[in-house]
Amino acid sequence: MDRAWGSKPGSGGAASRQNEAIDRRERLRRLALETINLANDPYFLKNHLGTYECILCATLHNNEGNYLAHTQGKRHQISLAKRAAREAKDAPAKPQPLPHKSKVSVRKTVKIGKPGYRVTKQYDTELKQRCILFQIEYPEIDGNIKPRHRCMSSYEQKVQPYDKRYQYLLFAAEPYETISFKVPSTEIDKSSPNFFCHWDQDSKMFTLQVCFKPNKPQFTIGANGLPPSPPPPPMANGLWFIPPPPPPANM
């Protein structure tokens, strides 16, 4: 008996493509039976005729092995990919997670009380400005800490009733308590040569001098809607000098 072309001595004939496909499906069926649990497959259904259906692909199968071989095929895999894409498109958009914010460690120190201070009021006759000199003593301050200060409006604080005529000047340095001074709400002139801030590391003295801008003169409005004209200068004898009216223009 002649051997089939391409076969080796002692072996059967060369398998055709159809036989190879049958053998491949049989190997896939046996592998699927060992690894897949049909009870967890949402697309597996046994109908009243005793056959099996694939709900996803709408196909009929004679036994479980045939269905499992179908699940490993190209058609079933494409159907799974299409269904997953459709569900992802119809699913509502999930809110993006907020970026992780690094936690800022709050330094906790034991307060030792309020610092000593001296306040001196001054007036600059040349610039016509009111100035206040603050000298705050911090003898127990930490070596790497420098005192800080800032202005706070009356609306920000919750200790006293709101009064727009005043503002508060705060001084802070650990381990001392924060202290504040109630000053007029006039704008501080930081361009003034009398405004300065200095921290003396040797004497542990923090010095701040603030100057307030001079108040603008208030003008009253007359009956005609214009500010009244200034009064004429008095004469030597105490009487007011009234200038004569201008002569009429030539016609």
HUVEN-V540384 format. One record per helix or strand of 3 or more residues. SS is the DSSP state (H for helix, E for strand). FROM is the first residue (numbers start at 1). TO is the last residue. If there is no record, write none. Layout:
BEGIN
ss={SS SS}
from={FROM FROM}
to={TO TO}
END
This chain:
BEGIN
ss={H H E E E H H E E E E E E E}
from={17 38 44 52 59 64 74 116 129 148 166 179 196 205}
to={35 40 46 54 61 71 90 124 137 153 172 184 200 212}
END
